[in-house]
Amino acid sequence: MNSDDYLKLKIQEGEGYKVEYKEKIANLDREIVAFANAAGGEIFLGVDDNGEVKGIDITNALQSQIVDIARNCDPSIQIHLKKCSNENVLIVQIDEGQNKPYKCKDGFFLRVGPNSQKLKRDEIIQFINNVGKIHFDETINRKFQYSKDFSQEAFHHYLKHCGLELKNRTEDILLSLNLADKTNASLQMTNAGVLFFAQGPQTFFPEAYVTAVRYQTNDRFSIIDKKDFFGSPITQIEESLAFVLRHMNVAAHFDKKAVATRQDIYDYPPIAIREAIINAITHRDYLYDGAHIYIHMYPEYIDIENPGGLYHGLTLEDLGHRSVRRNRLIADILHRARYIERVGSGFDRMKIALEENKNPPFEVMATNFFNIRFFKRAPDFNLQKLTSRQLAMYYLLLEHKKMSKKEIALALKVSEDTAIRELRILIKNGLIKKEGEGKATRYFFIDQGN
């Protein structure tokens, strides 16, 4: 497609996320910066806002001026110029920037839909955080005073989790873990170090805590119990998990082959809940200072939510397959304390634990918050609720594993219609399943794990 046909197509489409019309070059730097900060785009010089070609005098001086405008952005932006031969229109092509954020003399701009919007202070901070230019946990905390605010008790507790002994000076260990920096003989802690080893982490980060709530019904008004968990991330993990376990039903299961062997069956597998809590504390957006982590326990499901959606570059489909860490230092500290086994394995452990405990798969949602939902395990069906005929049918399929309705009717000496009625009750209660159609229909025993 030649440049003139391309121009006609773009005018038909109208302005959009990646297309901007400009009659003149006034404020061109804003548009260039906005596209570089987003997904790239094209500016059509010589076209007015209504899509009417007005034309512009394309001279070498004009092209040099445009290149200088892009070069004077901070950092410089590489652009490409393309002339439309039959029209006096110049296309300025901008690729998505690889060194975001970009700014011009008037500030930071971002393409939002068909418009370029100037970012406010908090929006700039959030944008920089999203593109990974600020790592909260690795930033030095200037308010923390090591001599006054450091908790030796929390530090010793952490070393115990790591299986380490205090053989070196505390300061040397903090420096080797990248939790501190030493300049002018003064030790300065990173935000991660403050979270783990401050005497009161919430003094510095008021929203860095967990609230757990148990509800009687599936709404947020019928509260049975509510607790806030403060302290270090490790303390929050341990106390949050204890809260969930305390409010969880536990059933005893005895193996048929070894009656004396007892196994506790939980509504939710503790491993999965633990992993989700660790994930929330590790990957929450600590720069999002208007909210904290919540654990909502409803009668039939549990929601665990943390501030900050998916980290820049991740999609829901990437979970469990790709690992991009928002807080690299926090993840490393928890890994050393044996809370995180290996990168990206938490979602696999949750899936396996849920399958083994016979829970439905978890669900995840991500907007400005990341939410993971666990569904309660269905209770084992009580065989004592079955009639003698239904019980006989159940054990018949237990023995043969797979049978047709005719085979079942003959074995139990009942009509096929009666067999069908009883089979439907067993299916409804999840004890057997039906596969196939017509004469090929077969009924299968479902192993209950007993």
N, C-alpha and C positions, 0 to 999 in steps of 0.2 A: 504494500500500500504506500503510494507516494505521500509526501507531506501535506499536499493540499487536500487529498481525500481524507487523510487522517484528521486534519483540522475540521472538515465538514462533519465527520463522525463525532468528534468531541463537542462540537457546538450543538449537535442534535441531542447528545446525552445530557448536556448542561453541567453546571458546576457541581462538584462533589468532594468527597474525602480526599481524592488525589488530583483534582482539577480545579484551577483557579483562573478566572479571567481578570486582566488588568489593562485598562486603557493606556495608562502611563506608568512610569517606574517609581512613582511616589510610594514610600513605605515598602518597597520591594523586599528589603532585608527582613521585614517581619514575616512575609510569606515564605521566604527561603528557609528561615529558622524553623517556622512552624512545620513545614514538610520534613525537614531533616530530623526534627524531634519525634515525628510520627513515622509513617511507613513510606515516606517519599512522595513525589508527585510532580505535576507539571503546571507551570504558569504560562498562560497564553497572553503575551504582550501585544496590545493593539486590538483587543476585544473588550467591549464594555460588559457591565454586569448582566445585561439582558441577552448576551450572546451575539450581539451585532458587531461585525468586523468594522472597526474604525480605521485601522491601520496605524503604523508607527514607522518613522523614518529609521530604517535599520542601517546604521553607519558603523564603521570600525570603532569610532569613539564611543558610541552607545554600547557596543558589545564589550569593550574594555571597561567601561564604567560598571556594567553589570557584574563582570568577573571580579572587579575590585570590591563591589558591595559584598559578594559572597566571601571573598578572602578576608574581609575586615570583620566578619562575624567571629565570635569567640566560642569554640575554636573555629578555624577556617573551614569553609564548606566547599567541596568540589561540585561544580555544576557542569552541565552540557548545554550548548546552544544549538538550536536547529531552526533554520529559516523555512518559511512556506513560500515557494517560488512565485505563485500567482497572487498572493496576498501579502500585504506588508504586515505580517504577523511573525513574531519571534517566539519560539517555544523555549522556555527555560526549564530544563529537566533536573530534578534534584533526587538523588538516591537517599534511602533511609540512612541516617547517620550512624556511624560505628563508634562515635565518641560522644554520645549524649551526656548531658544536655547541652544544647547550643543556645547562644543568646546574641542579640544585636544591641545597638546602642539604646534601644527603648525597653529592653528587658527580655524575658523568656516568653516564647510563644509556642503554642501547640495546635496542630490541626485537629479540630473536633467537628466531625461531619463536614459540611461544606464551608466552614468558617475557621479562621485562625484566631485563637483566643489567647489573650495575655494571661499568664499564670500569676496567681497571688502567692504570697510568701509560703503559706502552708501547702499549697498545691505544688510549689517548686520542691519543697522538702519531700513530699510524697512521691513526686515524679523521679527525683534523684534516687530515692530509696528503691523505687520499683525497677530502675535500670541498673541497680547494683553498684552505684557509685558511693553509697554510704553503707558501711557495715556497722550497724549499731553496736554489736557486741565487741568489735575490735577498736572502737573509739575510746580514747582516754577520757576519763571522767574527772573534770577539773575540780568538782565540789568535794570529792572524796579525800579525806585526810587519813593516810595510812596509820599514823601513830594513834589516832583517836577512834577511827571507824572500823578498823579491821577486827574480825572475830577469829581468834586463834582456835576457839572451840569448833566453829564451822569448818575451819581448815583441817583440823585433826579428824573430824568426822568424814570429810571428803577423802583424805588419805586412807582411812580405814576401808572405805568402799573400794578404793583402788588396790587395796592389798599392799600398800606401801608403808614404810617406816620413815620417820622424820630423821634422816641421816645427814641432811644438808640444811643450811639455813633456810628459813621460810622464804626470805626475799629471793634467794637463788632459785628455789623451786618455782615461785611465781613468775620469775623472769623466763625460766626455761619452758614454762607452759604458755608463754606469750600472754599471760594475764596481767602483766605489768610492764612498765618501762621506767628506766632510771636515767634521769637527766639532772645534772648539777647536784649529785648525791641525794636527790629526793626521789623516792619511789612513788610512781603514779600508777593507779589501777585502771584497767579497761572497764567498760561497762559490764562485760561478762564477769570479771573478777569481783565487781561490786555486787552483782546479783548473787553470786555463790558465797562470798566471804565477808560481806558487810554485816555488822551487828544488827542493822535493821535495813534490809534491802529496799523495803517500801518507803523509807525516808527519802530515798533518791528516785525511786520509780513507783509512785503511788498505785499505779494500775497493774503492777507485776504480781498478781496473785490469782487464786482460783476460788470461785464460788460454786459449791455443790448444793443442789436442791433436790429433795425427794417430794413428789406430788402424789396425792391420793387418786386424782383423776387426770385425764389427758388435757388439762389446762394449767395455767400458771397461777391459779388463785387458791388451789387446795393444797397448801404447803404443809407437809408433815414434819420435815426437818430441813434445816438450812445451816450451812457452815461456810465460813471463809477461811482459806488456808494461806498463810503468809510464810515468811522466811525464805530460805534459799530454794532454787528449783528442785533440789533433791527432797527437801522437806515437803514441798508442795506435791510432788509425785507420790510420796509414801502416804501422806495423810489423805489425799484425794482418793487414792485406790482403796484405802481402809474404809472410807466413807461409803463407797460403792459396794464393797463386799459386805459391810454391816447391814445394808438395806437390800441385799440380794437373797432370794430364796435358794436353799441348798437341799437337795434330795439325796438320800442314801440309795446306792445301787449295789446289789450283791450278784456276783457272777454265778451263773447256774453251775458251771463246771468247778467252781471253787467258792462254795457258799460263804465261807468265812472271810472272803476277800471283799472288803467294802470300798466303794468308789463314790466320791462326792460329785453330784451332778449340779452345776450352777445354772441359773437363768441365763447368764452370760459368761463366757470363758474368761477368767481373770487375766489370762495372757493378752487377749485382744483388748480389754479395757486398759490394761497397763500400757500397751503400745500406743493406744490412742492418746492417753494422757501425756506420755512422753513426747509424742509427735506435736501435740498442741503447745507444750512448753518450749520445745526446741525451735519450732518454726513460726511461732506467733510473731506478728509485727510489733516490736516493742516501741517503735516510733508512733504507733497508733495509740495515743495516750488518753483516749476517751472511753476505753472499754477494757475489760480483762477476760480471762478464760471462764467459761461456764460449763458445768456438768448438770444437765437436766435429766432426772430419773422419773420417767412416767411409768404407769402400770405395765405397758406393753413394749416400750422402747426407751433407749437412752440416747440423748443428744450431747455430743461434746463439741463445743465451738470455741474458736479462738480468733482474735482480731487479725486481719490480714488475709486476703484470699490467696490464690495460688501465686507463687513467686514468679517474677518476670521470666517468660520463656517456657513455662510449664502449662500443660493442659490436663484436664481430668484423665484423659486417656494415657498420659505419661506416668500416672501414679503407679508405683510398683515396678516401673520399667526404667525410668530416668530419675536421677537424684540431683536436684539443684537445691543447695542449702541457703536459706535466707540468713541464718546465724551460724556461720562456720565454726566459730570459736566455742559457742555454747554446745554445739553438736560434738565437737572434739572433747570437751570437758566431760560430757555425759558418757561418751564412748570410753574414756579412760576409767570412769567409775562403773563401767560394765552395764550401763543402762541401755546403750545402743550397741548392738552386736556388730553390725556391718552396714555400710551405706545402702539405703534403699530396700532393706530386707523386712522392715516393719510391717508393710502392707501384706506381704506374703505370709508372715506369721499370723496376722489377724485372720486372713482368709482360711488358713489351715485350721486354726483353733476353732473358728465358727463352724466349719464343716464337721470336725470331730465331735463338737458339742451339739450338733444338729440344730444350729441356729441358721436362720435365713442369711443370705449375704448382706454385708453392710452397704449403706448408701452414702455418697458424699455430695455435698453442694458447696460451691465456692462463689462468693460475690466479694464484698468487702470483708466478709468473715469466711473462715473455713469450717464447715460443719460435717461431722461424721455421725451417722445414726446406726445403732445396733438394735436389732429386733429380738425380742424375748424368745427363748427356746420353748417350743410347744411341749406341754407335759406328756409324759408317757401315758398311753391309754390303759385304763384299768380293765384287765380281762374279766374281772368279776362282774362287770356290767353287761357282759354278753349272755344271751340265753344258751341253754345246753346245746341246741342245734348250731348256733353261730360259733360257739366254742369248738364244737366238733369239726366244723368247716375250717376254722382257723388252724387247728392242729393237723388237719388233712393236708392243707396247703403248706404248712410248715414241713411236713414229711416229704411231699412230692415236689415242692417249689413252684411247679407250673402245671395247671390243669384247665381243661375246657369245662363249660357249664354242664355238658352232658356227662362227663366223667365224674364231676362232683355230685350231680343228682343221683347217678347210679350208685356211687359209693355210700351215700347217705340215705338212699332209698326214699327220695322225695321227687316231686315233679320238677321239671326244669324251671317253671315259673316261680315255684317256691325257692329254688336255689338262687335264681336271679334276685329275688327280694332280699334274701339274706346276704348275698354277695355285695349288694349296694350298701348295706349297713356297714360291712367290713371296710369297704372302699371309703365311705364317708369318714370313718374313724382312723383312716390312714394305716390300716393294718395290712391291706393287700392293694394291688393295683391291677388295672385292666389294660390290655394292649391288643391291638388288631380290631378288625371289623368282621361282622357276619360269622361264617363258619370258622374263620381263622382267629376268632377272639379267644384269648387265653387270660387266665387270672394267675397272678404271681404273688407269692408271699414276700412281704417287705421285712427285712431283717431290722429289728428294733434295737439291736445292739445289746440285747439282754443275754 
